[in-house]
Amino acid sequence: QVQLVESGGGLVQAGGSLRLSCAASGGTFSSYTMGWFRHAPGKEREFVGGISPIGNRWRFADSVNGRFTISRDNAKNTVYLQMNTLKPEDTAVYYCAATTGPYSRSDYSSAYNYWGQGTQVTVSS
């Protein structure tokens, strides 16, 4: 059983930056594709970004591409989401997730086996 714990959320002004972390325990972290999703009030949960098990491939939603980056440190069992040039529409609860499934499906929430509890990101205008 994999446990995921997100941290790093908070309140930031538009144009600012935040770095989210997701620490994993209880599994072989380097074998998991990792993803970040977000859920804003009144909206569907949406894919933000995903990274392959060894960190050599990544992908992003169009809405964050060019502003967000994703990385992982398999020695620390941690995946990161660096969020720059934040906008009010980025306000949401951000979740990290892990899957043993293929990286090719990393943008599908249904592909993920394990989820964190989420961390709130609020961007003020």
N, C-alpha and C positions, 0 to 999 in steps of 0.2 A: 504494500500500500504506500503510495506516494503522498506526501503532504507538502503543500505549497503555501508559503506565507509571503504576501506582498507587503512592501513598505515604500515610503517616499512620497506618498500623496500629500496634498495640502492645498492651500489657497495661494494663487499667484495672479499677478496682473497680466492682462493681455500683452503679448510680446515677450513674456518671460519664459523661463525654462524650469523643468523638473526632471528628475531622474528617478524612475521607479525601479525597485529591485524585487526579485522573487527568489526566495531561498527554498530549495527543495531538500527533502529528506525521505528516507525510506525506500529508495529505489536506485537504479543505476542511471544517474542523471545523464550521462553522456550517450545514452541510447534513446533519449526522448527528443522528439521534435517539440519545441516550445512555442507557445503562442500567447499573444496579448489580445484581449477583447475588451470592449467597453459597453456599458449600458447606461444610457441617459434616461431620465424620467420621460415617459410617454413615447419612447422609441424602442425599437427592437435592439437586442444585443448585436453588436457589430464587430467584425474582425478589424484589428488594428495592424498587427504585424506578426510574422512568424519567422522562426530560425531553425535551421536543420540541426541534427544532433551534434555535429562537429563544428558548427558555426560557419560553414563556408557558403551557405546560401541563405538568403532572407528575402522577404517580400512584405509589402505594405499595402494598406488600403489607399486608394487614390486620394482620399481626404487628408491623409497625413504624410504622403510620400514627399520627400524632400525636406520635411520638418522633423520627423522622428527617425531615430536609428535604434536598432536592436543589436544586442551583443550577449555573449554568454561566457562564463568562466567555468569550465567543467571541473577544474580543480577545487573551486569553491561551491559547486552545485548551485550556481546562481545565474539567472538571466536578468538582463537590464533592458529598460526602455528609456532612452533619452528623448525627451520631448522639448523641442525648441520652438520659438515663435508661436507660443500657445495662443489660441483663440477662444473666445467664450463658448463657441460650439464644441470645444474639446471637453467641456465639463461633463463628467460622467464618473461612475464607479468603474475602475479598471481592474480587470482580472487576468491573472496568468493561468495558463493551462498546459498540461503535458499529455503527450500521446506517444504510444509506441507505433502508431500508424505512419504511413509515408509522408514525407515532407510535401509531396504534391497536393495533399489535401489539407495543408496547414491552415487554410483560410476557412475551413468548415468547422463550426463549433461542435457539430455532431461527431467529429473525428476524435475529439479529446476525451481521455479517460479520467483525468484528474483536474480539479479546479481549486484555486485559492479562494479566500474569503472576500477578496476585493479591497481596494483602497480608493478613497474618494479624491478626485481631482476637481478643483473648482477654479475656473478662470474668470476673473472679474474684468469688466470692460472699462 
